[in-house]
Amino acid sequence: MIPMSLGAILVLLVSVPLLITSVLALHYNFREIHRPSREKENIYKCTECDHVYAFARTRPMDRCPRCNHLNDAVRT
Ligand SMILES: [Zn+2]
């Protein structure tokens, strides 16, 4: 067994999970940047005229392009 000091063991116990968390954060951040724009769109269904439309904005509600009625996002 390799003799290690208490300080070295503590540094390993803190730095290894921190390194793993950093690598995972970079991975998910990189994946979010290169996500296709279709997946960033919100889908809306108009409750007035049943028109289905999508906008690449992050709003919880948006206006229907046909009848101008305000609708909630069906899928975000
Ligand atoms: Zn409409």
N, CA, C, O and the ligand as a Tripos MOL2 file, in Angstrom:
@<TRIPOS>MOLECULE
protein
  305   303    77     0     0
PROTEIN
NO_CHARGES

@<TRIPOS>ATOM
      1 N           0.8400   -1.1860    0.0000 N.3       1 MET1
      2 CA          0.0000    0.0000    0.0000 C.3       1 MET1
      3 C           0.8810    1.2450    0.0000 C.2       1 MET1
      4 O           1.9380    1.2630    0.6310 O.2       1 MET1
      5 N           0.4540    2.2640   -0.6940 N.am      2 ILE2
      6 CA          1.2170    3.5030   -0.7980 C.3       2 ILE2
      7 C           0.9650    4.3430    0.4540 C.2       2 ILE2
      8 O          -0.1840    4.6500    0.7700 O.2       2 ILE2
      9 N           2.0280    4.7160    1.1690 N.am      3 PRO3
     10 CA          1.8060    5.5540    2.3620 C.3       3 PRO3
     11 C           1.4200    6.9780    1.9550 C.2       3 PRO3
     12 O           2.1060    7.6150    1.1550 O.2       3 PRO3
     13 N           0.3050    7.4690    2.5220 N.am      4 MET4
     14 CA         -0.1670    8.8240    2.2060 C.3       4 MET4
     15 C          -0.4140    9.5800    3.5070 C.2       4 MET4
     16 O          -0.8320    9.0090    4.5140 O.2       4 MET4
     17 N          -0.1470   10.8540    3.4540 N.am      5 SER5
     18 CA         -0.4220   11.6700    4.6360 C.3       5 SER5
     19 C          -1.9100   11.9970    4.6900 C.2       5 SER5
     20 O          -2.6240   11.8670    3.6950 O.2       5 SER5
     21 N          -2.3610   12.4180    5.8510 N.am      6 LEU6
     22 CA         -3.7730   12.7660    6.0230 C.3       6 LEU6
     23 C          -4.1580   13.9320    5.1010 C.2       6 LEU6
     24 O          -5.2670   13.9520    4.5660 O.2       6 LEU6
     25 N          -3.2730   14.8830    4.9170 N.am      7 GLY7
     26 CA         -3.5400   16.0270    4.0300 C.3       7 GLY7
     27 C          -3.7360   15.5880    2.5960 C.2       7 GLY7
     28 O          -4.6250   16.0870    1.9070 O.2       7 GLY7
     29 N          -2.9070   14.6520    2.1370 N.am      8 ALA8
     30 CA         -3.0380   14.1740    0.7610 C.3       8 ALA8
     31 C          -4.3400   13.4240    0.5710 C.2       8 ALA8
     32 O          -4.9740   13.5410   -0.4780 O.2       8 ALA8
     33 N          -4.7530   12.6500    1.5760 N.am      9 ILE9
     34 CA         -6.0290   11.9290    1.4850 C.3       9 ILE9
     35 C          -7.1970   12.9120    1.4140 C.2       9 ILE9
     36 O          -8.1260   12.7250    0.6280 O.2       9 ILE9
     37 N          -7.1440   13.9580    2.2370 N.am     10 LEU10
     38 CA         -8.2130   14.9740    2.2210 C.3      10 LEU10
     39 C          -8.2580   15.7110    0.8820 C.2      10 LEU10
     40 O          -9.3390   15.9880    0.3610 O.2      10 LEU10
     41 N          -7.0900   16.0260    0.3270 N.am     11 VAL11
     42 CA         -7.0470   16.7050   -0.9690 C.3      11 VAL11
     43 C          -7.6650   15.8100   -2.0400 C.2      11 VAL11
     44 O          -8.4130   16.2880   -2.8930 O.2      11 VAL11
     45 N          -7.3580   14.5220   -2.0000 N.am     12 LEU12
     46 CA         -7.9420   13.5910   -2.9670 C.3      12 LEU12
     47 C          -9.4560   13.4710   -2.7800 C.2      12 LEU12
     48 O         -10.2030   13.4380   -3.7580 O.2      12 LEU12
     49 N          -9.9080   13.4070   -1.5230 N.am     13 LEU13
     50 CA        -11.3420   13.2740   -1.2630 C.3      13 LEU13
     51 C         -12.1260   14.4890   -1.7400 C.2      13 LEU13
     52 O         -13.2990   14.3580   -2.0910 O.2      13 LEU13
     53 N         -11.5160   15.6560   -1.7620 N.am     14 VAL14
     54 CA        -12.2020   16.8620   -2.2100 C.3      14 VAL14
     55 C         -12.0170   17.0700   -3.7180 C.2      14 VAL14
     56 O         -12.9720   17.4210   -4.4110 O.2      14 VAL14
     57 N         -10.8210   16.8600   -4.2240 N.am     15 SER15
     58 CA        -10.5390   17.2200   -5.6140 C.3      15 SER15
     59 C         -11.1030   16.2410   -6.6300 C.2      15 SER15
     60 O         -11.4740   16.6590   -7.7270 O.2      15 SER15
     61 N         -11.1830   14.9480   -6.3110 N.am     16 VAL16
     62 CA        -11.7030   13.9780   -7.2870 C.3      16 VAL16
     63 C         -13.1910   14.2270   -7.5840 C.2      16 VAL16
     64 O         -13.5500   14.3130   -8.7580 O.2      16 VAL16
     65 N         -14.0800   14.3490   -6.5760 N.am     17 PRO17
     66 CA        -15.4860   14.6670   -6.9100 C.3      17 PRO17
     67 C         -15.6320   16.0260   -7.5860 C.2      17 PRO17
     68 O         -16.4860   16.1900   -8.4580 O.2      17 PRO17
     69 N         -14.8100   17.0030   -7.1970 N.am     18 LEU18
     70 CA        -14.8630   18.3190   -7.8330 C.3      18 LEU18
     71 C         -14.4740   18.2280   -9.3040 C.2      18 LEU18
     72 O         -15.0860   18.8770  -10.1520 O.2      18 LEU18
     73 N         -13.4680   17.4330   -9.6040 N.am     19 LEU19
     74 CA        -13.0360   17.2400  -10.9940 C.3      19 LEU19
     75 C         -14.1250   16.5500  -11.8020 C.2      19 LEU19
     76 O         -14.3970   16.9440  -12.9360 O.2      19 LEU19
     77 N         -14.7480   15.5310  -11.2370 N.am     20 ILE20
     78 CA        -15.8220   14.8120  -11.9360 C.3      20 ILE20
     79 C         -17.0000   15.7540  -12.1900 C.2      20 ILE20
     80 O         -17.5650   15.7600  -13.2840 O.2      20 ILE20
     81 N         -17.3690   16.5460  -11.1900 N.am     21 THR21
     82 CA        -18.4690   17.4960  -11.3490 C.3      21 THR21
     83 C         -18.1460   18.5400  -12.4070 C.2      21 THR21
     84 O         -19.0210   18.9140  -13.1880 O.2      21 THR21
     85 N         -16.9070   19.0170  -12.4470 N.am     22 SER22
     86 CA        -16.5010   20.0050  -13.4480 C.3      22 SER22
     87 C         -16.5750   19.4310  -14.8510 C.2      22 SER22
     88 O         -17.0500   20.0970  -15.7710 O.2      22 SER22
     89 N         -16.1110   18.2070  -15.0230 N.am     23 VAL23
     90 CA        -16.1520   17.5750  -16.3500 C.3      23 VAL23
     91 C         -17.5970   17.3870  -16.8020 C.2      23 VAL23
     92 O         -17.9170   17.6310  -17.9650 O.2      23 VAL23
     93 N         -18.4870   16.9500  -15.8790 N.am     24 LEU24
     94 CA        -19.8940   16.7800  -16.2360 C.3      24 LEU24
     95 C         -20.5490   18.1160  -16.5830 C.2      24 LEU24
     96 O         -21.3380   18.1900  -17.5250 O.2      24 LEU24
     97 N         -20.2290   19.1750  -15.8300 N.am     25 ALA25
     98 CA        -20.7860   20.5000  -16.1170 C.3      25 ALA25
     99 C         -20.3390   20.9940  -17.4870 C.2      25 ALA25
    100 O         -21.1440   21.5450  -18.2380 O.2      25 ALA25
    101 N         -19.0800   20.8060  -17.8150 N.am     26 LEU26
    102 CA        -18.5850   21.2120  -19.1350 C.3      26 LEU26
    103 C         -19.2660   20.4070  -20.2350 C.2      26 LEU26
    104 O         -19.6230   20.9550  -21.2780 O.2      26 LEU26
    105 N         -19.4460   19.1140  -20.0070 N.am     27 HIS27
    106 CA        -20.0960   18.2590  -21.0000 C.3      27 HIS27
    107 C         -21.5200   18.7240  -21.2760 C.2      27 HIS27
    108 O         -21.9000   18.8790  -22.4370 O.2      27 HIS27
    109 N         -22.3220   18.9520  -20.2220 N.am     28 TYR28
    110 CA        -23.7110   19.3600  -20.4190 C.3      28 TYR28
    111 C         -23.8020   20.7770  -20.9800 C.2      28 TYR28
    112 O         -24.7100   21.0740  -21.7560 O.2      28 TYR28
    113 N         -22.8820   21.6470  -20.6020 N.am     29 ASN29
    114 CA        -22.8600   23.0010  -21.1420 C.3      29 ASN29
    115 C         -22.5380   22.9730  -22.6290 C.2      29 ASN29
    116 O         -23.1610   23.6940  -23.4080 O.2      29 ASN29
    117 N         -21.5830   22.1590  -23.0310 N.am     30 PHE30
    118 CA        -21.2100   22.0270  -24.4390 C.3      30 PHE30
    119 C         -22.3700   21.4290  -25.2350 C.2      30 PHE30
    120 O         -22.6450   21.8620  -26.3550 O.2      30 PHE30
    121 N         -23.0460   20.4410  -24.6620 N.am     31 ARG31
    122 CA        -24.1710   19.8070  -25.3480 C.3      31 ARG31
    123 C         -25.3210   20.7840  -25.5210 C.2      31 ARG31
    124 O         -26.0070   20.7420  -26.5430 O.2      31 ARG31
    125 N         -25.5510   21.6600  -24.5540 N.am     32 GLU32
    126 CA        -26.6260   22.6490  -24.6390 C.3      32 GLU32
    127 C         -26.3630   23.6640  -25.7550 C.2      32 GLU32
    128 O         -27.2980   24.0850  -26.4360 O.2      32 GLU32
    129 N         -25.1100   24.0590  -25.9480 N.am     33 ILE33
    130 CA        -24.7590   25.0370  -26.9730 C.3      33 ILE33
    131 C         -25.0240   24.4680  -28.3550 C.2      33 ILE33
    132 O         -25.5070   25.1800  -29.2350 O.2      33 ILE33
    133 N         -24.7150   23.1860  -28.5600 N.am     34 HIS34
    134 CA        -24.8220   22.5880  -29.8870 C.3      34 HIS34
    135 C         -26.1250   21.8330  -30.0980 C.2      34 HIS34
    136 O         -26.2250   21.0150  -31.0130 O.2      34 HIS34
    137 N         -27.1260   22.0970  -29.2600 N.am     35 ARG35
    138 CA        -28.4280   21.4680  -29.4400 C.3      35 ARG35
    139 C         -29.0990   22.0470  -30.6830 C.2      35 ARG35
    140 O         -29.0070   23.2540  -30.9040 O.2      35 ARG35
    141 N         -29.7690   21.2410  -31.5000 N.am     36 PRO36
    142 CA        -30.4320   21.7760  -32.6870 C.3      36 PRO36
    143 C         -31.4820   22.8190  -32.3190 C.2      36 PRO36
    144 O         -32.1120   22.7240  -31.2660 O.2      36 PRO36
    145 N         -31.6730   23.8180  -33.1900 N.am     37 SER37
    146 CA        -32.5820   24.9160  -32.8700 C.3      37 SER37
    147 C         -34.0290   24.4480  -32.7760 C.2      37 SER37
    148 O         -34.8300   25.0850  -32.0920 O.2      37 SER37
    149 N         -34.3870   23.3450  -33.4480 N.am     38 ARG38
    150 CA        -35.7520   22.8030  -33.3700 C.3      38 ARG38
    151 C         -36.1190   22.4440  -31.9320 C.2      38 ARG38
    152 O         -37.2620   22.6320  -31.5140 O.2      38 ARG38
    153 N         -35.1540   21.9290  -31.1800 N.am     39 GLU39
    154 CA        -35.4350   21.5240  -29.8020 C.3      39 GLU39
    155 C         -35.6030   22.7270  -28.8780 C.2      39 GLU39
    156 O         -36.1620   22.5890  -27.7900 O.2      39 GLU39
    157 N         -35.1320   23.8970  -29.2880 N.am     40 LYS40
    158 CA        -35.2500   25.0820  -28.4430 C.3      40 LYS40
    159 C         -36.5970   25.7680  -28.6200 C.2      40 LYS40
    160 O         -36.9200   26.6920  -27.8730 O.2      40 LYS40
    161 N         -37.3930   25.3280  -29.6040 N.am     41 GLU41
    162 CA        -38.6530   25.9880  -29.8850 C.3      41 GLU41
    163 C         -39.7310   25.5630  -28.8960 C.2      41 GLU41
    164 O         -39.7850   24.4120  -28.4630 O.2      41 GLU41
    165 N         -40.5810   26.5140  -28.5530 N.am     42 ASN42
    166 CA        -41.7840   26.2150  -27.7920 C.3      42 ASN42
    167 C         -42.8970   25.9470  -28.7880 C.2      42 ASN42
    168 O         -42.9910   26.6180  -29.8160 O.2      42 ASN42
    169 N         -43.7410   24.9680  -28.4890 N.am     43 ILE43
    170 CA        -44.8710   24.6440  -29.3630 C.3      43 ILE43
    171 C         -46.1400   25.1400  -28.6850 C.2      43 ILE43
    172 O         -46.3550   24.9150  -27.4940 O.2      43 ILE43
    173 N         -46.9690   25.8150  -29.4580 N.am     44 TYR44
    174 CA        -48.2230   26.3750  -28.9560 C.3      44 TYR44
    175 C         -49.3830   25.8260  -29.7800 C.2      44 TYR44
    176 O         -49.2360   25.5720  -30.9750 O.2      44 TYR44
    177 N         -50.5360   25.6430  -29.1380 N.am     45 LYS45
    178 CA        -51.7590   25.3030  -29.8580 C.3      45 LYS45
    179 C         -52.7980   26.3330  -29.4760 C.2      45 LYS45
    180 O         -53.1250   26.5140  -28.3030 O.2      45 LYS45
    181 N         -53.3070   27.0030  -30.4900 N.am     46 CYS46
    182 CA        -54.2740   28.0740  -30.2590 C.3      46 CYS46
    183 C         -55.5930   27.4850  -29.7600 C.2      46 CYS46
    184 O         -56.1120   26.5360  -30.3480 O.2      46 CYS46
    185 N         -56.1330   28.0420  -28.6820 N.am     47 THR47
    186 CA        -57.4080   27.5550  -28.1490 C.3      47 THR47
    187 C         -58.5850   28.1340  -28.9200 C.2      47 THR47
    188 O         -59.7110   27.6590  -28.7710 O.2      47 THR47
    189 N         -58.3460   29.1550  -29.7440 N.am     48 GLU48
    190 CA        -59.4240   29.7600  -30.5150 C.3      48 GLU48
    191 C         -59.6050   29.0900  -31.8730 C.2      48 GLU48
    192 O         -60.7180   28.7100  -32.2380 O.2      48 GLU48
    193 N         -58.4870   28.9410  -32.6390 N.am     49 CYS49
    194 CA        -58.5980   28.4320  -34.0130 C.3      49 CYS49
    195 C         -57.8740   27.1000  -34.2170 C.2      49 CYS49
    196 O         -57.7930   26.6300  -35.3520 O.2      49 CYS49
    197 N         -57.3480   26.4760  -33.1650 N.am     50 ASP50
    198 CA        -56.6490   25.1810  -33.2180 C.3      50 ASP50
    199 C         -55.3980   25.1940  -34.0880 C.2      50 ASP50
    200 O         -54.9140   24.1300  -34.4750 O.2      50 ASP50
    201 N         -54.8710   26.3500  -34.4000 N.am     51 HIS51
    202 CA        -53.6350   26.4480  -35.1800 C.3      51 HIS51
    203 C         -52.4530   26.0590  -34.2840 C.2      51 HIS51
    204 O         -52.3420   26.5230  -33.1490 O.2      51 HIS51
    205 N         -51.5730   25.1990  -34.8120 N.am     52 VAL52
    206 CA        -50.3850   24.7760  -34.0740 C.3      52 VAL52
    207 C         -49.1930   25.5170  -34.6520 C.2      52 VAL52
    208 O         -48.9820   25.5100  -35.8650 O.2      52 VAL52
    209 N         -48.4110   26.1580  -33.7900 N.am     53 TYR53
    210 CA        -47.2780   26.9460  -34.2530 C.3      53 TYR53
    211 C         -46.1420   26.8520  -33.2460 C.2      53 TYR53
    212 O         -46.3440   26.4600  -32.0970 O.2      53 TYR53
    213 N         -44.9460   27.2160  -33.6910 N.am     54 ALA54
    214 CA        -43.7530   27.1170  -32.8390 C.3      54 ALA54
    215 C         -42.9410   28.3990  -32.9550 C.2      54 ALA54
    216 O         -42.8290   28.9960  -34.0260 O.2      54 ALA54
    217 N         -42.3810   28.8020  -31.8220 N.am     55 PHE55
    218 CA        -41.4780   29.9490  -31.7890 C.3      55 PHE55
    219 C         -40.2330   29.5700  -31.0100 C.2      55 PHE55
    220 O         -40.3130   28.8650  -30.0040 O.2      55 PHE55
    221 N         -39.0940   30.0340  -31.4710 N.am     56 ALA56
    222 CA        -37.8240   29.7470  -30.7980 C.3      56 ALA56
    223 C         -37.5400   30.7890  -29.7340 C.2      56 ALA56
    224 O         -36.4290   31.3130  -29.6520 O.2      56 ALA56
    225 N         -38.5240   31.0860  -28.9310 N.am     57 ARG57
    226 CA        -38.3610   32.0250  -27.8290 C.3      57 ARG57
    227 C         -38.7070   31.3060  -26.5390 C.2      57 ARG57
    228 O         -39.4050   30.2920  -26.5490 O.2      57 ARG57
    229 N         -38.2230   31.8300  -25.4480 N.am     58 THR58
    230 CA        -38.5160   31.1890  -24.1620 C.3      58 THR58
    231 C         -39.5730   31.9950  -23.4120 C.2      58 THR58
    232 O         -39.3250   32.5030  -22.3180 O.2      58 THR58
    233 N         -40.7340   32.1000  -24.0070 N.am     59 ARG59
    234 CA        -41.8550   32.7580  -23.3450 C.3      59 ARG59
    235 C         -42.8810   31.7120  -22.9500 C.2      59 ARG59
    236 O         -43.1040   30.7600  -23.6990 O.2      59 ARG59
    237 N         -43.5160   31.8640  -21.7850 N.am     60 PRO60
    238 CA        -44.5450   30.8920  -21.4070 C.3      60 PRO60
    239 C         -45.8160   31.0250  -22.2480 C.2      60 PRO60
    240 O         -46.5670   30.0610  -22.3980 O.2      60 PRO60
    241 N         -46.0560   32.2280  -22.7990 N.am     61 MET61
    242 CA        -47.2430   32.4530  -23.6320 C.3      61 MET61
    243 C         -46.8260   33.2320  -24.8650 C.2      61 MET61
    244 O         -45.8960   34.0370  -24.8130 O.2      61 MET61
    245 N         -47.5280   32.9880  -25.9970 N.am     62 ASP62
    246 CA        -47.2570   33.7660  -27.2030 C.3      62 ASP62
    247 C         -48.5250   33.8650  -28.0300 C.2      62 ASP62
    248 O         -49.4460   33.0610  -27.8850 O.2      62 ASP62
    249 N         -48.5570   34.8730  -28.9080 N.am     63 ARG63
    250 CA        -49.7670   35.1420  -29.6900 C.3      63 ARG63
    251 C         -49.8290   34.2610  -30.9340 C.2      63 ARG63
    252 O         -48.8120   33.9770  -31.5660 O.2      63 ARG63
    253 N         -51.0340   33.8390  -31.2680 N.am     64 CYS64
    254 CA        -51.2680   33.0470  -32.4710 C.3      64 CYS64
    255 C         -51.0570   33.9440  -33.6910 C.2      64 CYS64
    256 O         -51.5560   35.0690  -33.7160 O.2      64 CYS64
    257 N         -50.3160   33.4610  -34.7190 N.am     65 PRO65
    258 CA        -50.1040   34.2860  -35.9010 C.3      65 PRO65
    259 C         -51.3630   34.4400  -36.7540 C.2      65 PRO65
    260 O         -51.4320   35.3520  -37.5780 O.2      65 PRO65
    261 N         -52.3620   33.5660  -36.5740 N.am     66 ARG66
    262 CA        -53.6050   33.6650  -37.3570 C.3      66 ARG66
    263 C         -54.6100   34.6240  -36.7340 C.2      66 ARG66
    264 O         -55.0800   35.5530  -37.3900 O.2      66 ARG66
    265 N         -54.9390   34.3960  -35.4600 N.am     67 CYS67
    266 CA        -56.0390   35.1510  -34.8490 C.3      67 CYS67
    267 C         -55.5690   36.0740  -33.7230 C.2      67 CYS67
    268 O         -56.3860   36.7770  -33.1270 O.2      67 CYS67
    269 N         -54.2900   36.0830  -33.4280 N.am     68 ASN68
    270 CA        -53.7110   36.9850  -32.4260 C.3      68 ASN68
    271 C         -54.1680   36.6660  -31.0000 C.2      68 ASN68
    272 O         -54.0630   37.5170  -30.1160 O.2      68 ASN68
    273 N         -54.6700   35.4600  -30.7680 N.am     69 HIS69
    274 CA        -55.0930   35.0450  -29.4300 C.3      69 HIS69
    275 C         -53.8610   34.6030  -28.6390 C.2      69 HIS69
    276 O         -52.9630   33.9670  -29.1900 O.2      69 HIS69
    277 N         -53.8210   34.9390  -27.3540 N.am     70 LEU70
    278 CA        -52.6840   34.5980  -26.5020 C.3      70 LEU70
    279 C         -52.8290   33.1670  -25.9880 C.2      70 LEU70
    280 O         -53.8580   32.8270  -25.4040 O.2      70 LEU70
    281 N         -51.7940   32.3060  -26.1970 N.am     71 ASN71
    282 CA        -51.8740   30.9030  -25.8330 C.3      71 ASN71
    283 C         -50.6930   30.4800  -24.9750 C.2      71 ASN71
    284 O         -49.6030   31.0470  -25.0590 O.2      71 ASN71
    285 N         -50.9380   29.4600  -24.1400 N.am     72 ASP72
    286 CA        -49.8640   28.8550  -23.3550 C.3      72 ASP72
    287 C         -49.0520   27.9010  -24.2250 C.2      72 ASP72
    288 O         -49.5650   27.3590  -25.2040 O.2      72 ASP72
    289 N         -47.7920   27.6980  -23.8690 N.am     73 ALA73
    290 CA        -46.9510   26.7310  -24.5710 C.3      73 ALA73
    291 C         -47.4090   25.3160  -24.2180 C.2      73 ALA73
    292 O         -47.6130   24.9940  -23.0480 O.2      73 ALA73
    293 N         -47.5680   24.4730  -25.2490 N.am     74 VAL74
    294 CA        -47.9470   23.0930  -25.0250 C.3      74 VAL74
    295 C         -46.7150   22.2880  -24.6270 C.2      74 VAL74
    296 O         -46.7590   21.4780  -23.7010 O.2      74 VAL74
    297 N         -45.6230   22.5210  -25.3370 N.am     75 ARG75
    298 CA        -44.3560   21.8450  -25.0310 C.3      75 ARG75
    299 C         -43.2540   22.8780  -25.0410 C.2      75 ARG75
    300 O         -43.1600   23.6900  -25.9610 O.2      75 ARG75
    301 N         -42.4260   22.8480  -24.0260 N.am     76 THR76
    302 CA        -41.2960   23.7940  -23.9740 C.3      76 THR76
    303 C         -40.0100   23.0550  -24.1400 C.2      76 THR76
    304 O         -38.9410   23.6650  -24.1270 O.2      76 THR76
    305 ZN        -55.4390   31.2520  -33.3340 Zn       77 ZN77
@<TRIPOS>BOND
     1     1     2 1
     2     2     3 1
     3     3     4 2
     4     3     5 am
     5     5     6 1
     6     6     7 1
     7     7     8 2
     8     7     9 am
     9     9    10 1
    10    10    11 1
    11    11    12 2
    12    11    13 am
    13    13    14 1
    14    14    15 1
    15    15    16 2
    16    15    17 am
    17    17    18 1
    18    18    19 1
    19    19    20 2
    20    19    21 am
    21    21    22 1
    22    22    23 1
    23    23    24 2
    24    23    25 am
    25    25    26 1
    26    26    27 1
    27    27    28 2
    28    27    29 am
    29    29    30 1
    30    30    31 1
    31    31    32 2
    32    31    33 am
    33    33    34 1
    34    34    35 1
    35    35    36 2
    36    35    37 am
    37    37    38 1
    38    38    39 1
    39    39    40 2
    40    39    41 am
    41    41    42 1
    42    42    43 1
    43    43    44 2
    44    43    45 am
    45    45    46 1
    46    46    47 1
    47    47    48 2
    48    47    49 am
    49    49    50 1
    50    50    51 1
    51    51    52 2
    52    51    53 am
    53    53    54 1
    54    54    55 1
    55    55    56 2
    56    55    57 am
    57    57    58 1
    58    58    59 1
    59    59    60 2
    60    59    61 am
    61    61    62 1
    62    62    63 1
    63    63    64 2
    64    63    65 am
    65    65    66 1
    66    66    67 1
    67    67    68 2
    68    67    69 am
    69    69    70 1
    70    70    71 1
    71    71    72 2
    72    71    73 am
    73    73    74 1
    74    74    75 1
    75    75    76 2
    76    75    77 am
    77    77    78 1
    78    78    79 1
    79    79    80 2
    80    79    81 am
    81    81    82 1
    82    82    83 1
    83    83    84 2
    84    83    85 am
    85    85    86 1
    86    86    87 1
    87    87    88 2
    88    87    89 am
    89    89    90 1
    90    90    91 1
    91    91    92 2
    92    91    93 am
    93    93    94 1
    94    94    95 1
    95    95    96 2
    96    95    97 am
    97    97    98 1
    98    98    99 1
    99    99   100 2
   100    99   101 am
   101   101   102 1
   102   102   103 1
   103   103   104 2
   104   103   105 am
   105   105   106 1
   106   106   107 1
   107   107   108 2
   108   107   109 am
   109   109   110 1
   110   110   111 1
   111   111   112 2
   112   111   113 am
   113   113   114 1
   114   114   115 1
   115   115   116 2
   116   115   117 am
   117   117   118 1
   118   118   119 1
   119   119   120 2
   120   119   121 am
   121   121   122 1
   122   122   123 1
   123   123   124 2
   124   123   125 am
   125   125   126 1
   126   126   127 1
   127   127   128 2
   128   127   129 am
   129   129   130 1
   130   130   131 1
   131   131   132 2
   132   131   133 am
   133   133   134 1
   134   134   135 1
   135   135   136 2
   136   135   137 am
   137   137   138 1
   138   138   139 1
   139   139   140 2
   140   139   141 am
   141   141   142 1
   142   142   143 1
   143   143   144 2
   144   143   145 am
   145   145   146 1
   146   146   147 1
   147   147   148 2
   148   147   149 am
   149   149   150 1
   150   150   151 1
   151   151   152 2
   152   151   153 am
   153   153   154 1
   154   154   155 1
   155   155   156 2
   156   155   157 am
   157   157   158 1
   158   158   159 1
   159   159   160 2
   160   159   161 am
   161   161   162 1
   162   162   163 1
   163   163   164 2
   164   163   165 am
   165   165   166 1
   166   166   167 1
   167   167   168 2
   168   167   169 am
   169   169   170 1
   170   170   171 1
   171   171   172 2
   172   171   173 am
   173   173   174 1
   174   174   175 1
   175   175   176 2
   176   175   177 am
   177   177   178 1
   178   178   179 1
   179   179   180 2
   180   179   181 am
   181   181   182 1
   182   182   183 1
   183   183   184 2
   184   183   185 am
   185   185   186 1
   186   186   187 1
   187   187   188 2
   188   187   189 am
   189   189   190 1
   190   190   191 1
   191   191   192 2
   192   191   193 am
   193   193   194 1
   194   194   195 1
   195   195   196 2
   196   195   197 am
   197   197   198 1
   198   198   199 1
   199   199   200 2
   200   199   201 am
   201   201   202 1
   202   202   203 1
   203   203   204 2
   204   203   205 am
   205   205   206 1
   206   206   207 1
   207   207   208 2
   208   207   209 am
   209   209   210 1
   210   210   211 1
   211   211   212 2
   212   211   213 am
   213   213   214 1
   214   214   215 1
   215   215   216 2
   216   215   217 am
   217   217   218 1
   218   218   219 1
   219   219   220 2
   220   219   221 am
   221   221   222 1
   222   222   223 1
   223   223   224 2
   224   223   225 am
   225   225   226 1
   226   226   227 1
   227   227   228 2
   228   227   229 am
   229   229   230 1
   230   230   231 1
   231   231   232 2
   232   231   233 am
   233   233   234 1
   234   234   235 1
   235   235   236 2
   236   235   237 am
   237   237   238 1
   238   238   239 1
   239   239   240 2
   240   239   241 am
   241   241   242 1
   242   242   243 1
   243   243   244 2
   244   243   245 am
   245   245   246 1
   246   246   247 1
   247   247   248 2
   248   247   249 am
   249   249   250 1
   250   250   251 1
   251   251   252 2
   252   251   253 am
   253   253   254 1
   254   254   255 1
   255   255   256 2
   256   255   257 am
   257   257   258 1
   258   258   259 1
   259   259   260 2
   260   259   261 am
   261   261   262 1
   262   262   263 1
   263   263   264 2
   264   263   265 am
   265   265   266 1
   266   266   267 1
   267   267   268 2
   268   267   269 am
   269   269   270 1
   270   270   271 1
   271   271   272 2
   272   271   273 am
   273   273   274 1
   274   274   275 1
   275   275   276 2
   276   275   277 am
   277   277   278 1
   278   278   279 1
   279   279   280 2
   280   279   281 am
   281   281   282 1
   282   282   283 1
   283   283   284 2
   284   283   285 am
   285   285   286 1
   286   286   287 1
   287   287   288 2
   288   287   289 am
   289   289   290 1
   290   290   291 1
   291   291   292 2
   292   291   293 am
   293   293   294 1
   294   294   295 1
   295   295   296 2
   296   295   297 am
   297   297   298 1
   298   298   299 1
   299   299   300 2
   300   299   301 am
   301   301   302 1
   302   302   303 1
   303   303   304 2
@<TRIPOS>SUBSTRUCTURE
     1 MET1         2 RESIDUE 1 A MET
     2 ILE2         6 RESIDUE 1 A ILE
     3 PRO3        10 RESIDUE 1 A PRO
     4 MET4        14 RESIDUE 1 A MET
     5 SER5        18 RESIDUE 1 A SER
     6 LEU6        22 RESIDUE 1 A LEU
     7 GLY7        26 RESIDUE 1 A GLY
     8 ALA8        30 RESIDUE 1 A ALA
     9 ILE9        34 RESIDUE 1 A ILE
    10 LEU10       38 RESIDUE 1 A LEU
    11 VAL11       42 RESIDUE 1 A VAL
    12 LEU12       46 RESIDUE 1 A LEU
    13 LEU13       50 RESIDUE 1 A LEU
    14 VAL14       54 RESIDUE 1 A VAL
    15 SER15       58 RESIDUE 1 A SER
    16 VAL16       62 RESIDUE 1 A VAL
    17 PRO17       66 RESIDUE 1 A PRO
    18 LEU18       70 RESIDUE 1 A LEU
    19 LEU19       74 RESIDUE 1 A LEU
    20 ILE20       78 RESIDUE 1 A ILE
    21 THR21       82 RESIDUE 1 A THR
    22 SER22       86 RESIDUE 1 A SER
    23 VAL23       90 RESIDUE 1 A VAL
    24 LEU24       94 RESIDUE 1 A LEU
    25 ALA25       98 RESIDUE 1 A ALA
    26 LEU26      102 RESIDUE 1 A LEU
    27 HIS27      106 RESIDUE 1 A HIS
    28 TYR28      110 RESIDUE 1 A TYR
    29 ASN29      114 RESIDUE 1 A ASN
    30 PHE30      118 RESIDUE 1 A PHE
    31 ARG31      122 RESIDUE 1 A ARG
    32 GLU32      126 RESIDUE 1 A GLU
    33 ILE33      130 RESIDUE 1 A ILE
    34 HIS34      134 RESIDUE 1 A HIS
    35 ARG35      138 RESIDUE 1 A ARG
    36 PRO36      142 RESIDUE 1 A PRO
    37 SER37      146 RESIDUE 1 A SER
    38 ARG38      150 RESIDUE 1 A ARG
    39 GLU39      154 RESIDUE 1 A GLU
    40 LYS40      158 RESIDUE 1 A LYS
    41 GLU41      162 RESIDUE 1 A GLU
    42 ASN42      166 RESIDUE 1 A ASN
    43 ILE43      170 RESIDUE 1 A ILE
    44 TYR44      174 RESIDUE 1 A TYR
    45 LYS45      178 RESIDUE 1 A LYS
    46 CYS46      182 RESIDUE 1 A CYS
    47 THR47      186 RESIDUE 1 A THR
    48 GLU48      190 RESIDUE 1 A GLU
    49 CYS49      194 RESIDUE 1 A CYS
    50 ASP50      198 RESIDUE 1 A ASP
    51 HIS51      202 RESIDUE 1 A HIS
    52 VAL52      206 RESIDUE 1 A VAL
    53 TYR53      210 RESIDUE 1 A TYR
    54 ALA54      214 RESIDUE 1 A ALA
    55 PHE55      218 RESIDUE 1 A PHE
    56 ALA56      222 RESIDUE 1 A ALA
    57 ARG57      226 RESIDUE 1 A ARG
    58 THR58      230 RESIDUE 1 A THR
    59 ARG59      234 RESIDUE 1 A ARG
    60 PRO60      238 RESIDUE 1 A PRO
    61 MET61      242 RESIDUE 1 A MET
    62 ASP62      246 RESIDUE 1 A ASP
    63 ARG63      250 RESIDUE 1 A ARG
    64 CYS64      254 RESIDUE 1 A CYS
    65 PRO65      258 RESIDUE 1 A PRO
    66 ARG66      262 RESIDUE 1 A ARG
    67 CYS67      266 RESIDUE 1 A CYS
    68 ASN68      270 RESIDUE 1 A ASN
    69 HIS69      274 RESIDUE 1 A HIS
    70 LEU70      278 RESIDUE 1 A LEU
    71 ASN71      282 RESIDUE 1 A ASN
    72 ASP72      286 RESIDUE 1 A ASP
    73 ALA73      290 RESIDUE 1 A ALA
    74 VAL74      294 RESIDUE 1 A VAL
    75 ARG75      298 RESIDUE 1 A ARG
    76 THR76      302 RESIDUE 1 A THR
    77 ZN77       305 GROUP 0 **** ****
